[in-house]
Amino acid sequence: MLALLQRLQAPAALVQHHRLVLEAADGICDALAMAEVPFDRPFVEAGTALHDAGKILFPQEIHGPGSAHETAGEAFLIAQGVDPGLARCCRTHAAWRGSGVRFEERLVALADTLWKGVRNAELEETVIAEAALRAGADRWTLYITLDDAFERVAAAGPERLARSRVASN
């Protein structure tokens, strides 16, 4: 998926952003796998690698605020032949609260939050509750395991942010 971004002429800073968010996603996915939570890891990895693809069309949003890249990115990826379900991650990484949002899409949103060291209690609790249901596990037992993992991923945020800035120069 990162190669697709490069073929689409994504700026180096955007490709680096996706690499760094993928690092966070790997930490989340590893924790879920260790906790025996069933989920589609390849979907999470692909969705994470493409979630901000719309910033190719809106490069001012790479380093600045804006959400135009979300819906535009979904349409852009579909036009490039990407599966519509996967392309949805462009939109759902910011709109993860909806009832029709897949668990894996929420994991993309979580990776996009934790990569920079930011914690979002509502998103994390939503993910943990759904993970417990999927695993048939006690929510509070799983909470301890996953909260620790989320903290480890977030703790590496400042270092990832530093690497993000280096790629932008």
Stockholm file with secondary structure:
# STOCKHOLM 1.0

chainA/1-169         MLALLQRLQAPAALVQHHRLVLEAADGICDALAMAEVPFDRPFVEAGTALHDAGKILFPQEIHGPGSAHETAGEAFLIAQGVDPGLARCCRTHAAWRGSGVRFEERLVALADTLWKGVRNAELEETVIAEAALRAGADRWTLYITLDDAFERVAAAGPERLARSRVASN
#=GR chainA/1-169 SS CHHHHHHTTCCHHHHHHHHHHHHHHHHHHHHHHHTTCCCCHHHHHHHHHHTTGGGGTCTHHHHSCCCHHHHHHHHHHHHTTCCHHHHTHHHHTTCTTSTTCCHHHHHHHHHHHHTTTCCCHHHHHHHHHHHHHHHTCCHHHHHHHHHHHHHHHHHTHHHHHHHHHHHHC
#=GC SS_cons         CHHHHHHTTCCHHHHHHHHHHHHHHHHHHHHHHHTTCCCCHHHHHHHHHHTTGGGGTCTHHHHSCCCHHHHHHHHHHHHTTCCHHHHTHHHHTTCTTSTTCCHHHHHHHHHHHHTTTCCCHHHHHHHHHHHHHHHTCCHHHHHHHHHHHHHHHHHTHHHHHHHHHHHHC
//
